[in-house]
Amino acid sequence: MPNYVDSPEYRYFVNKAKALTNIDLENYKPWQIQRRLTFIMEQAGTADYMEYADILASDEAKLTQFVNWVTINVSEFYRDTNKFRELREIILPPLLERNRRLKIWSAGCSNGAEPYTTALILEDMTPGVNHEIIGTDLDSRILKTAREARYLERDVKNVPKHLFQRFFTQDGETYVLSDEIKKRVNLKKHDLLKDIYDSDFDLILCRNVVIYFTNEAKDNIYSRFWASLKDGGVLFVGGAESILNAKELGFKVLAPFFYAKVPDTGGLDVRKAS
Ligand SMILES: C[S@@+](CC[C@H](N)C(=O)[O-])C[C@H]1O[C@@H](n2cnc3c(N)ncnc32)[C@H](O)[C@@H]1O
């Protein structure tokens, strides 16, 4: 494969993309960007980086599509650190009082940073307890990355020092998560829009996934999460994803971005869909 990264056409594209979107493609692994760009450029009807850059400069919709596509798998450990602190300090203790062993689903888990963060927090709070943590994503390629559990410094920068020292090993420029934490997370391919949902969860994390979905699709997903949670179970959503109709969907707001299932409330029939 030619080294496209150093080609003048690609340099032109990188500079233009940064000027237009503030996204610096230098921060992304070249092979990941390449596979995404190939696909999205095909959709825009070109295979030429310079032409694609010019298309982005003149077509707002294509520019938005480009941003969404590039950032779609972005994740990191303890993403929104404060929210994970609240998860640990406010949300998990009462759940653990009710059940010693929790069943947790990270839906749209990308490279695994989110379910592994949850596993790290629980290992710290309840050492040795084998909680059931499931991580799912639509994208089987990103699940492969999640299984490898090899991260860059920017992905792990928010991991508390004592956990970082204990559970990560440096290998060149990457940091590899220990098998001890990896084996606590069961990674599977799953499409939130099409597949059947498992049930009896104490906690569901679905963060920065539904952001580009229609309101109808979001309501459908949130209603199905409601049905998949135990009574009193908690849904944890992303920092730009407040559920405005939470009450109607049968949730009580515990704290911003944390919603508890209130049994026998809410009213969308759609939640009964499998
Ligand atoms: C921006 S990442 C969010 C990762 C992580 N939850 C976080 O907040 O850091 C969004 C992930 O959602 C996944 N995704 C998008 N549509 C999906 C769907 N219909 N079903 C399951 N996963 C989906 C993407 O493949 C991507 O890995």
The ligand as a Gaussian input file, in Angstrom:
#p B3LYP/6-31G(d) Opt

LIG

0 1
 C      -18.557000       7.916000      20.009000
 S      -18.529000       6.188000      20.328000
 C      -18.964000       6.208000      22.070000
 C      -18.118000       5.249000      22.867000
 C      -18.357000       5.302000      24.354000
 N      -19.730000       4.950000      24.674000
 C      -18.012000       6.659000      24.915000
 O      -18.911000       7.423000      25.276000
 O      -16.821000       6.969000      24.979000
 C      -20.054000       5.643000      19.572000
 C      -20.110000       4.163000      19.310000
 O      -21.455000       3.799000      19.035000
 C      -21.435000       2.758000      18.083000
 N      -22.739000       2.692000      17.439000
 C      -23.263000       3.542000      16.518000
 N      -24.474000       3.117000      16.146000
 C      -24.737000       1.971000      16.839000
 C      -25.824000       1.063000      16.880000
 N      -26.913000       1.224000      16.124000
 N      -25.750000      -0.010000      17.697000
 C      -24.648000      -0.200000      18.462000
 N      -23.586000       0.621000      18.471000
 C      -23.625000       1.708000      17.662000
 C      -20.317000       3.168000      17.137000
 O      -19.841000       2.063000      16.393000
 C      -19.287000       3.749000      18.100000
 O      -18.322000       2.802000      18.458000

